[in-house]
Amino acid sequence: MNKFWIILFHTYLSKLKTKSFIITTIITALLVLGLTNIETIIKAFDKDEVKNIAVIDETGQLYAPFEQTFSTMSSELQIKKFEGTKDDAENKVDEGEYEGILVLSESEEGLPQGVYKAPSITDSDVYGQLEQALQQLKVAIATEKAGLSPEQITELYAPVTFDKVALSENAKTEDELNQARVLVYILLFFIYFAVIMYASMIAMEVATEKSSRVMEILISSVSPIKQMFGKILGIALLSLTQVVVIVGIGFVSIKQSMSKTEGGIFEAIGFDSLPVSTFVYAVVFFILGYFLFATLAAFLGSLVSRIEDVQQMITPMTMLIIAAFMIAMFGLSTPEASFIKVTSFIPFFTPMIMFLRVGMLTIPAWEIGLSIGILVLTIVLLAIFGARVYRGGVLMYGKSSSFKDIKKALQLTKNEK
């Protein structure tokens, strides 16, 4: 057992000290800080920036009502009536005095229309606000011509009352569904990137040791199961360290940015009404998903002798993870679809898709238990099979280009016995 712990902590400490791990952790932490403070950062850059738009009114009557409509919508844009010609206005734009030009005119029906001119039309926020204000003005003029009173116009455009009520006793409310959807969305991305990154790291670790012929020494003194799971748990400990650092920084950053909000951080984010079981299942499915793909990655990595071949060998595993992620993204809008229910019981899809169903639906406990049982059984079988492949695979050298090498690895394992 001592040899198992030696391998585990050697894997953990050697990876912990690498420049790639440190740089990745720092960059990810900075990204988390940036995302959690994105609104503050945007305001810091844009607080003094006011975009001026020159408005040319060809009718002589539209600017005043347009200005009144627009003033209720935007604080970042400022419109100014331009008395000169279009050429003069375009020269002012070239000189940087105006962001763009809006030319107001009337259609054949006597309704307002406009043309926006700017050096480029990439800033959709600018012309989108102008178009929205012009649309509101058009509606107001059209309804006035139709003889409708202001009260009738208000009643006409008032939003319809449309409530949604679930008949099932334990069904989630609309607010709970929206909160669950956000949490599931975040954690699906987290599971996706974590599994891909750390599973690839395990495969790379095995291939690196094989390329240095260290494996021949290790395999003669340590059983393949101890060696394989020592590396898997070592990388798991490494990932836990990185996750704790990044989540801790994100939590502190969000807490500070929402320090003025009453009710605590989870209420501010909108997760206050979610049951604790949702967060528990998130941890459970993340851990099981990690061990499933980590075990798969370990014996796939044992089949290659060169680091350059690792990505080619683990590509099918990566495609499985991507497929699970894409199905889960589809399931966010239709979690009750039969296709989602069936795929949630397929072991390689379970960590993401069953968690999606658990987070958004009220499903029977036996379905959750069955999916977890199938997933655990798959991990055990994969570990047993993987250990046999691992023992023979780490003794194989030369170029590996297909999964036929699994048969060769099993044959080597048999001969070892």
C-alpha positions in Angstrom: 0.0 0.0 0.0 3.0 2.3 0.6 3.9 2.1 -3.0 0.4 3.2 -4.0 0.7 6.3 -1.9 4.2 7.0 -3.2 2.9 6.9 -6.8 -0.2 9.1 -5.8 1.8 11.8 -4.1 4.6 11.7 -6.7 2.1 12.2 -9.5 0.4 15.0 -7.5 3.6 16.9 -6.4 5.4 16.6 -9.8 2.4 18.0 -11.6 1.7 20.6 -9.0 5.2 22.1 -9.5 5.1 22.2 -13.3 5.0 25.6 -15.0 2.0 24.6 -17.2 -0.1 23.9 -14.1 0.9 27.1 -12.4 0.3 29.2 -15.5 -3.0 27.5 -16.3 -4.2 28.1 -12.7 -3.2 31.8 -12.8 -4.7 32.4 -16.2 -8.0 30.7 -15.2 -8.1 32.6 -11.9 -7.7 35.8 -13.8 -10.4 34.9 -16.2 -12.7 34.1 -13.3 -11.9 37.5 -11.7 -12.6 39.2 -15.1 -15.9 37.4 -15.6 -17.2 38.0 -12.1 -16.3 41.7 -12.4 -17.1 42.2 -16.0 -19.7 44.9 -15.4 -17.3 46.9 -13.3 -14.6 46.6 -15.9 -16.9 47.7 -18.7 -18.0 50.7 -16.7 -14.4 51.6 -16.0 -13.6 51.8 -19.7 -16.9 53.3 -20.8 -17.7 55.7 -17.9 -16.5 58.8 -19.8 -17.3 57.7 -23.3 -20.4 59.4 -24.8 -21.2 58.6 -28.5 -22.6 61.5 -30.4 -25.0 60.9 -33.3 -25.8 63.6 -35.8 -29.4 63.6 -36.9 -30.5 65.2 -40.2 -34.3 65.8 -40.3 -35.3 66.1 -43.9 -39.0 66.6 -42.9 -38.4 69.3 -40.4 -40.9 67.7 -38.1 -39.6 64.4 -36.9 -36.6 65.4 -34.8 -38.5 66.8 -31.8 -40.7 63.7 -31.3 -37.8 61.4 -32.1 -35.6 63.1 -29.5 -38.4 62.8 -26.9 -38.7 59.1 -27.6 -35.0 58.4 -27.7 -34.3 60.3 -24.4 -36.3 57.7 -22.5 -34.2 54.8 -23.8 -30.5 55.5 -23.8 -27.8 57.2 -21.6 -24.7 56.1 -23.6 -25.8 57.8 -26.8 -26.4 61.5 -27.4 -28.2 62.7 -30.5 -27.8 66.2 -31.9 -29.7 67.9 -34.6 -27.4 68.7 -37.5 -28.4 71.7 -39.7 -25.8 71.3 -42.4 -25.8 69.0 -45.5 -25.1 65.3 -45.5 -21.6 65.9 -46.9 -20.9 68.3 -44.0 -22.1 65.7 -41.5 -20.0 63.0 -43.2 -16.9 65.2 -42.8 -17.6 65.7 -39.1 -17.8 61.9 -38.8 -14.4 61.5 -40.5 -13.0 64.1 -38.1 -14.3 62.1 -35.1 -16.8 64.6 -33.9 -19.7 62.2 -34.5 -20.0 58.5 -34.2 -22.5 58.3 -37.1 -25.3 60.1 -39.0 -29.0 59.3 -38.8 -31.1 60.7 -41.7 -34.8 61.0 -40.9 -37.4 61.1 -43.7 -41.0 60.1 -44.4 -42.3 57.2 -46.4 -45.1 57.4 -49.0 -47.6 56.6 -46.3 -46.3 59.5 -44.2 -44.5 57.3 -41.6 -41.0 57.9 -40.3 -38.0 56.0 -41.8 -34.3 56.4 -41.4 -30.9 55.7 -42.8 -27.9 55.3 -40.5 -24.4 56.1 -41.9 -21.1 55.4 -40.0 -17.5 54.4 -40.9 -18.5 50.8 -40.0 -21.8 49.2 -38.9 -20.2 46.7 -36.5 -21.6 48.3 -33.4 -25.1 46.9 -33.4 -25.9 48.4 -30.0 -25.7 51.9 -31.5 -27.9 51.5 -34.5 -30.1 49.0 -32.6 -31.1 51.7 -30.1 -31.7 54.2 -32.9 -33.9 51.7 -34.8 -35.8 50.9 -31.7 -36.6 54.5 -31.0 -37.6 55.1 -34.6 -39.9 52.1 -34.4 -41.6 53.4 -31.3 -42.1 56.8 -33.0 -43.5 55.1 -36.1 -46.0 53.1 -34.0 -47.1 56.3 -32.1 -47.7 58.2 -35.4 -49.5 55.3 -37.1 -51.8 54.7 -34.1 -52.5 58.5 -33.9 -53.4 58.5 -37.6 -55.7 55.6 -36.9 -57.6 57.7 -34.4 -56.6 55.8 -31.3 -56.4 57.6 -27.9 -53.3 57.4 -25.7 -55.2 55.1 -23.3 -56.1 52.8 -26.1 -52.5 52.7 -27.4 -51.3 51.9 -23.8 -53.9 49.1 -23.5 -53.0 47.8 -27.0 -49.3 47.4 -26.2 -49.6 46.2 -22.6 -48.0 42.8 -22.2 -50.5 39.9 -22.2 -51.0 38.1 -18.9 -49.7 34.6 -19.3 -49.1 32.4 -16.2 -47.6 28.9 -16.3 -48.8 26.4 -13.7 -47.4 22.9 -13.3 -50.1 20.3 -12.4 -47.7 17.7 -10.9 -47.5 18.1 -7.2 -43.6 18.0 -7.0 -43.0 19.9 -10.3 -40.6 22.9 -10.1 -42.0 26.4 -10.5 -40.9 28.7 -13.3 -38.4 30.5 -11.0 -36.9 27.3 -9.8 -36.6 26.0 -13.4 -34.8 29.2 -14.4 -32.4 29.0 -11.5 -31.8 25.3 -12.1 -31.2 25.9 -15.8 -28.5 28.5 -15.0 -26.8 26.2 -12.4 -26.9 23.2 -14.7 -25.6 25.3 -17.6 -22.6 26.4 -15.5 -21.8 23.0 -14.1 -22.1 21.3 -17.5 -19.4 23.5 -18.8 -17.4 22.9 -15.7 -17.7 19.1 -16.0 -17.0 19.2 -19.7 -13.7 21.2 -19.5 -12.5 19.5 -16.3 -13.0 16.0 -17.6 -11.3 16.7 -20.9 -8.4 18.5 -19.4 -7.6 16.1 -16.5 -8.3 12.9 -18.4 -5.9 14.1 -21.1 -3.4 14.9 -18.4 -3.6 11.3 -17.1 -3.0 9.9 -20.6 -0.1 12.3 -21.2 1.4 11.3 -17.8 1.4 7.6 -18.7 2.8 8.2 -22.2 5.6 10.5 -20.8 6.8 7.8 -18.4 6.7 5.2 -21.2 8.8 7.4 -23.5 11.4 7.6 -20.8 11.3 3.8 -20.1 10.6 4.5 -16.4 7.5 2.3 -16.8 9.5 -0.9 -17.1 11.0 -0.3 -13.6 7.7 0.7 -12.1 5.6 -2.2 -13.5 8.0 -4.8 -12.1 7.7 -3.4 -8.5 4.1 -2.1 -8.4 0.9 -3.9 -9.5 -0.9 -2.3 -12.5 -4.0 -1.5 -10.5 -2.1 0.4 -7.8 -0.1 2.2 -10.4 -3.1 3.1 -12.6 -5.2 4.3 -9.7 -2.3 6.0 -8.0 -2.0 8.2 -11.1 -5.7 8.7 -11.4 -6.1 9.8 -7.8 -2.9 11.9 -8.0 -4.4 13.8 -10.9 -7.7 14.0 -9.1 -6.0 15.5 -6.1 -4.3 18.0 -8.4 -7.6 18.9 -10.1 -9.2 19.3 -6.6 -6.4 21.7 -5.7 -6.9 23.7 -8.8 -10.7 23.7 -8.5 -10.5 24.9 -4.8 -8.2 27.8 -5.8 -10.3 28.9 -8.7 -13.7 28.4 -7.0 -12.4 30.2 -3.9 -11.2 33.2 -5.9 -14.5 33.3 -7.8 -16.6 33.0 -4.6 -14.7 35.9 -2.9 -14.9 38.0 -6.1 -18.6 37.5 -6.4 -19.2 38.1 -2.7 -17.3 41.4 -2.9 -19.1 42.6 -6.0 -22.4 41.7 -4.4 -21.6 42.9 -0.9 -24.4 45.5 -1.0 -27.0 42.9 -1.8 -29.1 41.6 1.0 -29.8 37.9 1.6 -26.3 36.5 0.8 -24.5 35.5 -2.3 -26.7 32.6 -3.3 -29.8 34.8 -3.1 -28.1 37.5 -5.1 -27.1 34.9 -7.8 -30.6 33.4 -7.7 -29.7 29.9 -6.3 -31.3 30.4 -2.9 -34.4 28.3 -3.6 -32.6 25.4 -5.2 -32.6 22.3 -3.0 -29.3 21.2 -1.4 -29.7 17.8 -3.2 -29.0 19.5 -6.6 -25.6 20.6 -5.4 -24.9 17.2 -3.9 -25.8 15.5 -7.2 -23.5 17.9 -9.0 -20.6 16.8 -6.9 -21.5 13.1 -7.2 -21.9 13.1 -10.9 -18.7 15.1 -11.4 -16.6 12.7 -9.3 -18.1 9.6 -11.0 -17.7 11.2 -14.5 -14.1 12.0 -13.6 -13.3 8.4 -12.6 -15.0 7.0 -15.6 -13.1 9.0 -18.2 -9.9 9.0 -16.1 -9.8 5.2 -16.1 -10.5 5.2 -19.8 -7.7 7.7 -20.4 -5.2 5.8 -18.3 -5.3 2.6 -20.3 -5.6 4.5 -23.6 -2.4 6.4 -22.6 -0.7 3.1 -21.8 -1.1 2.0 -25.5 1.1 4.8 -26.9 4.8 5.1 -26.8 5.1 8.7 -28.0 3.6 11.8 -26.5 2.6 12.8 -30.1 0.3 9.9 -30.4 -1.7 10.6 -27.2 -4.3 13.0 -28.8 -5.0 10.6 -31.6 -5.6 7.7 -29.2 -7.9 9.6 -26.9 -9.9 11.3 -29.7 -12.8 8.8 -29.5 -13.0 9.5 -25.7 -13.0 13.2 -26.4 -15.8 12.8 -28.9 -17.9 10.9 -26.4 -17.5 13.8 -23.9 -18.4 16.3 -26.7 -21.5 14.3 -27.7 -22.7 14.1 -24.1 -22.2 17.9 -23.8 -24.1 18.6 -27.0 -27.0 16.4 -26.0 -27.1 18.1 -22.6 -27.2 21.5 -24.3 -30.2 20.3 -26.3 -31.8 18.9 -23.1 -31.7 22.3 -21.4 -34.8 23.4 -23.3 -36.4 19.9 -23.5 -35.4 17.9 -20.4 -38.4 15.7 -20.6 -37.7 14.4 -24.1 -37.5 10.6 -24.5 -34.1 10.9 -26.2 -32.7 12.7 -23.1 -34.2 10.1 -20.7 -32.7 7.2 -22.6 -29.3 8.7 -23.0 -29.2 9.6 -19.3 -28.8 5.8 -18.6 -25.9 5.4 -21.0 -22.8 5.4 -18.7 -20.6 7.7 -20.8 -23.5 10.2 -21.0 -24.8 9.8 -17.5 -22.6 12.3 -15.6 -23.9 15.3 -17.7 -27.4 14.2 -18.9 -28.7 12.6 -15.7 -27.5 15.6 -13.7 -29.3 17.8 -16.2 -32.5 15.8 -15.5 -32.0 15.8 -11.7 -31.4 19.6 -11.7 -34.4 20.5 -13.9 -37.0 17.8 -13.2 -38.5 15.9 -10.3 -37.7 12.3 -11.2 -38.1 9.1 -9.2 -35.3 8.1 -6.9 -35.0 4.7 -8.5 -34.0 6.3 -11.8 -31.3 8.3 -10.1 -30.1 5.2 -8.2 -30.2 3.1 -11.3 -28.1 5.5 -13.3 -25.6 5.9 -10.5 -25.5 2.0 -10.1 -24.9 1.5 -13.9 -22.2 4.2 -13.8 -20.4 2.7 -10.8 -20.6 -0.8 -12.4 -19.1 0.6 -15.6 -16.3 2.2 -13.7 -15.5 -1.1 -11.9 -15.6 -3.1 -15.1 -13.6 -0.5 -16.9 -11.0 -0.5 -14.1 -10.7 -4.3 -14.2 -10.4 -4.4 -17.9 -8.3 -1.2 -18.0 -5.8 -2.7 -15.4 -5.3 -5.7 -17.7 -4.8 -3.5 -20.7 -2.6 -1.2 -18.7 -0.2 -3.9 -17.6 0.4 -5.1 -21.1 0.1 -1.7 -22.7 2.9 -0.1 -20.7 5.3 -2.8 -22.0 4.4 -2.0 -25.7 6.7 0.3 -27.6 6.6 1.5 -31.2 4.0 3.5 -33.0 0.4 3.0 -31.9 -2.1 3.8 -34.6 -5.3 1.8 -33.8 -7.3 0.1 -31.1 -6.0 -3.3 -32.3 -3.2 -2.6 -29.8 -5.6 -3.4 -27.0 -5.6 -7.0 -28.1 -1.8 -7.0 -28.1 -1.7 -5.5 -24.7 -4.1 -8.2 -23.3 -1.9 -10.8 -24.9 1.2 -9.4 -23.2 -0.6 -9.3 -19.9 -1.5 -13.0 -20.3 2.1 -13.9 -21.1 3.2 -12.0 -18.0 1.2 -14.3 -15.9 
